[in-house]
Amino acid sequence: MNIIRINSFILILYIYLVSISLLLAPFVSTFFVENLLLISLIFITLCINKFKVNVKIIMFFGFLILFVSINLLVVSYKQYVLGDGVNLILHSFIPIYLLSLKLISFSIFKKIWIKVSIIFTYILPVYYLYRQSGYISYFDIGFIAHLNILIMTYHLMSLKRRSYKMLFYLTINILVVAILGSRLVLISSLVTSLFTYLLLSNKKNAKFYFNISLISIIVLLIFQNLIAVLNYINNIILSLGLNSRNLSMFIAQLSGRYDNSTIVSGRDNIYPIIIEYLIDNGFFPSGFGVARTLTNGAYYHAHNFLLELLLIFGFFGLIIILYYFFVKIRILIKFKNFHENRIILDFLLLFLVSYMVRSLMGTYFVKDVIFLIFLAIIFSIKKEKIKN
């Protein structure tokens, strides 16, 4: 039994856990299914690896439990703190456990992910029917396509020969997130794809600079005629009997038919409240659940990653976290030519770009699988071991 391969597959299952639970959306609560699958996967992971632990794992979860415990003692909104704390512990366990113990191979992880992404591409019509019937949201189907786009773009750029079949799969997923998904996930998909191209392209090749110039010219022309282009695409989509929330809202916004409050879904209301609170209390940690308390339960989080970190850990805590991230990434860059460090660095940067774009106006880090794997990679980096 190849433990490394099994653990790599478990990490892929973890990434698609919500997507798997959504397949049962018409029949049972996806919240119940997702948590049941997550707890089962944690138990299977521990059993397969014979309940191994190391000091790093104990330190991570020890600090997290201590932070949540202190947070619970000093605030009145204990149910919010407990909910966020338990969610973070449960959802971070698998990536932290597997990567801290070096129990996966990112080369195997990549091969399995590309195969799984093709499977989920084939069952996208099922999610489309669920979306049309109201069983899942536009964000749900968009995020499934986003996960597929991440690995398909990376795989295409890693190939020495063109794969038109893979390009077809990628195009399908981009169309799904563009037509049926959320705008922020679409933007994140496009930005991450462009970043992947820049990251993996041969910078010494004249073709690279030609392609960049061509892309820049095309983007400039599209922006100059943006409303006309979007209307043309939207009319084609409507003629096929489809309706794109993304395009309709974007066209309406550019045409001045919607005000900004409609487009940003009320986020312009929460930001002033959070910023006002941070001006008075931002230097020191306030812990979990603050945004929900400040908005009387209207918002679960700050809808902005940096604002959320400032709320939870304070200004000094944020500086320490950013410095910690910087040091770990610098170590990985320095030793990128050792063993699998190159591919680990690639995934680390892709996950960072994906999450940071999506977190600008939403996406809570506590349950975001992409961010939590990024965090686990960061936490697993150790100068003494990364060379071995």
KADA-V404737 format. One record per residue. RES is the residue in one small letter. SS is DSSP state (2 for helix, 1 for strand, 0 for the rest). PHI is phi in whole degrees, -180 to 180 (* if undefined). PSI is psi as a letter, one per 40 degrees, with the letter a starting at -180 (* if undefined). Layout:
# KADA-V404737
RES&SS&PHI&PSI + RES&SS&PHI&PSI
This chain:
# KADA-V404737
m&0&*&h + n&0&-86&g + i&2&-63&d + i&2&-63&d + r&2&-65&d + i&2&-63&d + n&2&-65&d + s&2&-64&d + f&2&-67&d + i&2&-61&d + l&2&-66&d + i&2&-68&d + l&2&-59&d + y&2&-61&d + i&2&-61&d + y&0&-98&e + l&2&-59&d + v&2&-65&d + s&2&-60&d + i&2&-67&d + s&2&-64&d + l&2&-67&d + l&0&-64&d + l&0&-102&e + a&0&-54&d + p&0&-72&e + f&0&-112&d + v&0&-153&i + s&0&-61&h + t&2&-68&d + f&2&-61&d + f&2&-65&d + v&2&-64&d + e&2&-59&d + n&2&-70&d + l&2&-64&d + l&2&-64&d + l&2&-64&d + i&2&-65&d + s&2&-63&d + l&2&-67&d + i&2&-62&d + f&2&-63&d + i&2&-62&d + t&2&-60&d + l&2&-66&d + c&2&-66&d + i&2&-60&d + n&0&-99&e + k&0&57&f + f&0&58&f + k&0&-65&i + v&0&-142&i + n&0&-136&i + v&2&-62&d + k&2&-61&d + i&2&-64&d + i&2&-61&d + m&2&-64&d + f&2&-63&d + f&2&-75&d + g&2&-64&d + f&2&-64&d + l&2&-64&d + i&2&-65&d + l&2&-64&d + f&2&-62&d + v&2&-66&d + s&2&-63&d + i&2&-63&d + n&2&-58&d + l&2&-64&d + l&2&-71&d + v&2&-105&e + v&0&-124&i + s&0&-92&d + y&0&-90&f + k&2&-63&d + q&2&-65&d + y&2&-70&d + v&2&-64&d + l&2&-63&d + g&2&-61&d + d&2&-66&d + g&2&-64&d + v&2&-65&d + n&2&-60&d + l&2&-66&d + i&2&-63&d + l&2&-67&d + h&2&-77&d + s&2&-92&e + f&2&-61&d + i&2&-61&d + p&2&-65&d + i&2&-63&d + y&2&-64&d + l&2&-67&d + l&2&-80&d + s&2&-65&d + l&0&-93&e + k&0&56&f + l&0&-99&e + i&0&-129&i + s&0&-113&h + f&2&-71&d + s&2&-68&d + i&2&-68&d + f&2&-54&d + k&2&-65&d + k&2&-64&d + i&2&-69&d + w&2&-61&d + i&2&-65&d + k&2&-67&d + v&2&-67&d + s&2&-64&d + i&2&-68&d + i&2&-60&d + f&2&-72&d + t&2&-68&d + y&2&-66&d + i&0&-99&e + l&2&-57&d + p&2&-57&d + v&2&-64&d + y&2&-65&d + y&2&-63&d + l&2&-63&d + y&2&-64&d + r&2&-64&d + q&2&-66&d + s&2&-88&e + g&0&84&e + y&0&-76&d + i&0&-129&i + s&0&-96&i + y&2&-63&d + f&2&-67&d + d&2&-58&d + i&2&-69&d + g&2&-66&d + f&2&-72&d + i&2&-61&d + a&2&-64&d + h&2&-62&d + l&2&-60&d + n&2&-65&d + i&2&-63&d + l&2&-54&d + i&2&-80&d + m&2&-67&d + t&2&-63&d + y&2&-63&d + h&2&-64&d + l&2&-61&d + m&2&-72&e + s&2&-86&e + l&0&-74&i + k&0&-82&d + r&0&-113&i + r&0&-70&i + s&0&-121&h + y&2&-68&d + k&2&-66&d + m&2&-67&d + l&2&-64&d + f&2&-65&d + y&2&-60&d + l&2&-62&d + t&2&-61&d + i&2&-58&d + n&2&-67&d + i&2&-65&d + l&2&-64&d + v&2&-63&d + v&2&-70&d + a&2&-72&d + i&2&-89&d + l&0&-109&e + g&0&-91&a + s&0&-91&i + r&2&-65&d + l&2&-67&d + v&2&-68&d + l&2&-62&d + i&2&-61&d + s&2&-62&d + s&2&-63&d + l&2&-68&d + v&2&-64&d + t&2&-65&d + s&2&-64&d + l&2&-64&d + f&2&-62&d + t&2&-61&d + y&2&-62&d + l&2&-67&d + l&2&-70&d + l&2&-102&e + s&0&-73&i + n&0&-79&h + k&0&-70&e + k&0&-89&e + n&0&-88&h + a&2&-63&d + k&2&-62&d + f&2&-60&d + y&2&-71&d + f&2&-65&d + n&2&-63&d + i&2&-64&d + s&2&-63&d + l&2&-63&d + i&2&-61&d + s&2&-62&d + i&2&-65&d + i&2&-62&d + v&2&-62&d + l&2&-62&d + l&2&-64&d + i&2&-64&d + f&2&-64&d + q&2&-69&d + n&0&-126&f + l&2&-61&d + i&2&-63&d + a&2&-64&d + v&2&-64&d + l&2&-65&d + n&2&-63&d + y&2&-63&d + i&2&-65&d + n&2&-64&d + n&2&-65&d + i&2&-63&d + i&2&-63&d + l&2&-64&d + s&2&-67&d + l&0&-89&e + g&0&84&e + l&0&-107&i + n&0&-131&h + s&0&-103&h + r&2&-61&d + n&2&-53&d + l&2&-66&d + s&2&-61&d + m&2&-72&d + f&2&-66&d + i&2&-64&d + a&2&-62&d + q&2&-66&d + l&2&-66&d + s&0&-85&e + g&0&81&e + r&0&-87&e + y&0&-119&i + d&0&-86&i + n&2&-63&d + s&2&-64&d + t&2&-70&d + i&2&-70&d + v&0&-90&e + s&0&55&f + g&0&86&e + r&2&-65&d + d&2&-68&e + n&2&-83&d + i&2&-79&d + y&2&-60&d + p&2&-60&d + i&2&-65&d + i&2&-65&d + i&2&-64&d + e&2&-61&d + y&2&-65&d + l&2&-67&d + i&2&-60&d + d&2&-91&d + n&2&-132&e + g&0&-81&e + f&0&-77&d + f&0&-120&i + p&0&-62&i + s&0&-113&e + g&0&85&a + f&0&-77&i + g&0&81&e + v&2&-67&d + a&2&-60&d + r&2&-66&d + t&2&-71&d + l&2&-62&d + t&0&-104&e + n&0&56&f + g&0&84&e + a&0&-70&d + y&0&-128&h + y&0&-77&d + h&0&-153&a + a&0&-79&e + h&0&58&f + n&0&-162&h + f&2&-60&d + l&2&-66&d + l&2&-63&d + e&2&-66&d + l&2&-64&d + l&2&-63&d + l&2&-63&d + i&2&-75&d + f&2&-108&e + g&2&78&i + f&2&-62&d + f&2&-67&d + g&2&-64&d + l&2&-62&d + i&2&-62&d + i&2&-64&d + i&2&-64&d + l&2&-64&d + y&2&-65&d + y&2&-62&d + f&2&-61&d + f&2&-61&d + v&2&-63&d + k&2&-66&d + i&2&-65&d + r&2&-63&d + i&2&-62&d + l&2&-65&d + i&2&-63&d + k&2&-62&d + f&0&-112&f + k&0&-66&e + n&0&-90&e + f&0&-95&h + h&0&52&b + e&0&-92&e + n&2&-61&d + r&2&-64&d + i&2&-71&d + i&2&-63&d + l&2&-63&d + d&2&-58&d + f&2&-65&d + l&2&-57&d + l&2&-69&d + l&2&-63&d + f&2&-65&d + l&2&-64&d + v&2&-64&d + s&2&-57&d + y&2&-71&d + m&2&-62&d + v&2&-67&d + r&2&-68&d + s&0&-84&e + l&0&-62&d + m&0&-133&f + g&0&170&a + t&0&67&g + y&0&-78&h + f&2&-67&d + v&2&-58&d + k&2&-121&e + d&0&-82&h + v&2&-64&d + i&2&-67&d + f&2&-65&d + l&2&-68&d + i&2&-71&d + f&2&-56&d + l&2&-61&d + a&2&-65&d + i&2&-62&d + i&2&-56&d + f&2&-66&d + s&2&-81&e + i&0&-73&h + k&0&-140&h + k&2&-55&d + e&2&-69&d + k&2&-96&d + i&2&-70&e + k&0&-88&e + n&0&-94&*
